[in-house]
Amino acid sequence: MTFWLLALLAAFFVGASKGGLQLVGLLAVPLLALHMPAGQAAGLILPIYILSDWYGLWLYRHEYSARNIAILVPAGLIGVIIGFLTAHLTDENMVKLLVALIGVAYCLDAIFKAWRQIPAKPADVPRGLFWGTIAGFTSFVSHAGGPPYNMFVLPQRLSKMTYAGTTTIIFAIINLLKLPPYWVLDQVNVSSLWICVYLAPMSLFGAWAGYKLTGILPEKIFFRTVELALIVVAILLFKEAVPPLWHQWIG
């Protein structure tokens, strides 16, 4: 019963992230990791991401930034390939700590820019390739591509619907690219796919609810909510990563 409650809540968060509340999807793996190894949790939830992606693609089929997609998708592919090739070497807790630090760095950077009233940055290729590759890698390891992705996209100050649509499309493609290596690594298998059949309705409901809430929220509140969620996720990742790393390093 505990597993199914956590799994249904994780599926709802994944769906809501595809409906526009992107960062709440980062809560899915930590929730499932309360009941199973994080790598197994990431594999279990990936098909739910992909199913929700298709609904999100339809919802945001007219609202996206083509330039960001053109820059970040190839970079994300590079990150996925790096994640697959280094899967046997990667310390998951180090990746969580990295993602948490990126999230905190973004929030501090956003506060500084708001105080200094720094203008919006364009979507340039060098920064996009850098942050897109990191987003692809962290997405492969623990579906945590949001913080590095936002380091590049949020400073552009896109409209909330363009931001939500661009995010949905980019991660829909990245998640699809992750499926073959996850299958090779046995993180996705026939048994996990059967579980996803039961979780699918909750994820689709989450996508619908996320889309409706994104449309209702005023733009300023929407982005403050995104930034607040980023801080919450960073705290959760710190809480998960630091104790085992401390034990590993200090003993």
C-alpha positions in Angstrom: 0.0 0.0 0.0 2.8 2.4 0.8 4.4 1.7 -2.5 1.2 2.4 -4.5 0.5 5.6 -2.6 4.0 6.9 -3.3 3.8 5.7 -6.9 0.5 7.4 -7.6 1.6 10.6 -6.1 4.9 10.4 -8.1 2.8 9.8 -11.3 0.6 12.8 -10.6 3.7 15.0 -10.1 5.2 13.8 -13.4 2.0 14.5 -15.2 1.7 18.0 -13.6 5.3 18.8 -14.7 4.3 18.0 -18.3 1.2 20.2 -18.0 3.5 23.2 -17.2 4.5 22.9 -13.6 7.9 21.6 -14.7 9.9 21.4 -11.5 7.3 19.4 -9.5 8.3 16.4 -11.6 11.7 16.5 -9.8 9.8 15.3 -6.7 8.8 11.9 -8.3 12.1 10.0 -8.0 12.8 11.2 -4.4 9.3 10.0 -3.4 9.8 6.6 -4.9 13.3 6.4 -3.5 11.7 6.3 0.0 10.6 2.8 -0.9 13.2 1.5 -3.4 16.7 2.2 -4.8 16.8 5.5 -6.6 18.1 3.9 -9.9 15.2 1.5 -9.9 12.8 4.4 -9.1 14.1 6.4 -12.1 13.6 3.4 -14.4 10.1 2.8 -13.1 8.9 6.3 -13.6 10.5 6.9 -17.1 7.6 5.4 -19.1 5.2 7.6 -17.1 7.3 10.6 -18.2 7.1 9.5 -21.8 3.3 8.9 -21.7 2.8 12.3 -20.1 5.1 13.9 -22.6 2.8 13.0 -25.5 -0.2 14.7 -23.8 2.0 17.7 -23.0 3.1 17.9 -26.6 -0.5 18.1 -27.7 -1.3 20.7 -25.1 1.6 23.0 -26.1 1.8 22.3 -29.8 1.5 26.0 -30.6 3.5 27.5 -27.8 7.3 27.0 -27.8 10.7 28.6 -28.6 12.1 26.9 -31.7 15.6 28.4 -31.1 15.8 26.9 -27.6 14.7 23.5 -28.9 17.3 23.6 -31.7 20.1 24.3 -29.2 19.1 22.2 -26.2 18.0 19.0 -27.8 21.4 18.1 -29.4 23.1 19.2 -26.2 20.7 17.0 -24.2 21.5 14.1 -26.5 25.2 14.5 -25.7 24.4 14.5 -22.0 22.3 11.3 -22.3 25.2 9.6 -24.1 27.6 10.7 -21.4 25.2 9.4 -18.7 24.9 6.0 -20.4 28.6 5.6 -21.0 29.5 6.5 -17.4 26.6 4.7 -15.7 28.9 2.2 -14.0 31.1 5.0 -12.7 28.5 7.6 -11.7 27.9 8.3 -8.0 24.2 9.1 -7.9 24.6 11.1 -4.6 27.3 13.3 -6.2 24.9 14.0 -9.1 22.1 14.9 -6.7 24.5 17.3 -4.8 25.5 18.9 -8.1 21.9 19.4 -9.1 21.1 20.9 -5.7 24.0 23.3 -6.0 22.9 24.4 -9.5 19.4 25.0 -8.2 20.7 27.2 -5.3 23.1 29.0 -7.6 20.3 29.8 -10.0 18.1 31.2 -7.2 20.9 33.4 -5.9 21.7 34.5 -9.4 18.0 35.4 -10.0 17.8 37.5 -6.8 21.0 39.3 -7.8 19.7 40.1 -11.3 16.4 41.3 -10.0 18.2 43.6 -7.6 20.5 44.9 -10.3 17.7 44.9 -12.9 19.8 43.1 -15.4 18.1 42.7 -18.8 17.0 39.3 -20.3 19.7 37.2 -21.9 19.2 35.8 -25.5 19.4 32.0 -26.2 23.0 31.8 -27.2 24.6 28.6 -28.5 27.7 28.2 -26.2 25.8 28.6 -22.9 23.0 26.4 -24.4 25.3 23.6 -25.3 26.9 23.7 -21.8 23.7 23.8 -19.7 21.9 21.5 -22.2 24.6 18.8 -21.9 24.4 19.0 -18.1 20.6 18.9 -18.2 20.8 15.8 -20.4 23.2 14.1 -18.1 21.4 14.8 -14.8 18.1 13.9 -16.5 19.6 10.5 -17.4 20.9 9.8 -13.9 17.8 10.9 -11.9 15.3 12.8 -14.1 16.8 16.0 -12.5 17.5 18.0 -15.7 15.3 21.0 -14.5 17.8 23.0 -12.5 20.6 23.2 -15.2 18.0 23.7 -17.9 16.6 26.6 -16.0 20.0 28.2 -15.6 19.9 28.7 -19.4 16.2 29.3 -20.1 14.7 31.3 -17.2 17.1 34.3 -17.7 15.6 34.7 -21.2 12.3 35.7 -19.6 10.1 33.9 -21.9 6.3 34.2 -21.5 5.0 31.5 -19.1 3.2 29.5 -21.8 6.2 29.6 -24.1 8.5 28.6 -21.3 6.1 25.7 -20.3 5.7 24.5 -23.9 9.5 24.7 -24.7 10.3 22.8 -21.5 7.7 20.1 -22.3 8.9 19.6 -25.8 12.6 19.5 -25.0 12.2 17.0 -22.2 9.8 14.9 -24.2 12.5 14.3 -26.7 15.2 13.8 -24.1 13.1 11.3 -22.2 12.5 9.3 -25.4 16.2 9.2 -26.0 16.7 7.8 -22.5 14.5 4.8 -23.1 16.9 2.5 -25.1 19.8 2.9 -22.7 17.5 2.4 -19.7 16.3 -0.8 -21.3 19.9 -1.9 -21.9 20.8 -1.2 -18.2 17.6 -3.1 -17.1 16.2 0.0 -15.4 13.1 -0.4 -17.6 11.8 -3.9 -18.1 8.5 -5.8 -18.6 7.6 -5.8 -15.0 8.0 -2.1 -14.5 6.0 -1.4 -17.7 3.0 -3.4 -16.2 3.1 -1.2 -13.1 3.1 1.9 -15.3 -0.2 0.7 -16.9 -1.9 1.3 -13.5 -0.2 4.6 -12.9 -1.0 6.0 -16.4 -4.4 7.5 -15.6 -3.0 9.5 -12.6 -0.2 10.9 -14.7 -2.7 12.0 -17.4 -4.9 13.6 -14.8 -1.8 15.4 -13.4 -0.9 16.7 -16.9 -4.4 18.2 -17.3 -4.4 19.7 -13.8 -0.9 21.2 -14.4 -2.0 22.8 -17.7 -5.1 24.3 -16.2 -3.1 25.7 -13.2 -0.4 27.1 -15.5 -3.1 29.0 -17.5 -4.7 30.4 -14.4 -1.6 31.6 -12.5 -0.5 35.2 -13.2 2.9 35.2 -14.9 4.8 36.7 -12.0 3.4 34.3 -9.5 4.0 31.4 -12.0 7.8 32.1 -12.2 8.0 32.8 -8.4 6.4 29.4 -7.9 8.9 27.8 -10.2 11.8 29.3 -8.3 10.3 28.3 -5.0 9.9 24.7 -6.2 13.5 24.9 -7.3 14.6 25.8 -3.8 12.4 23.0 -2.3 13.9 20.4 -4.6 17.4 21.6 -3.9 16.8 21.2 -0.1 15.4 17.7 -0.7 18.4 16.7 -2.9 20.8 18.1 -0.3 19.0 16.0 2.4 19.3 12.9 0.3 22.9 13.3 -1.0 24.9 14.8 2.0 24.5 12.1 4.6 25.7 9.2 2.5 28.5 11.3 1.0 29.5 12.4 4.5 29.6 8.8 5.6 31.6 7.9 2.5 34.2 10.6 2.9 34.5 11.0 6.7 33.4 7.5 7.8 
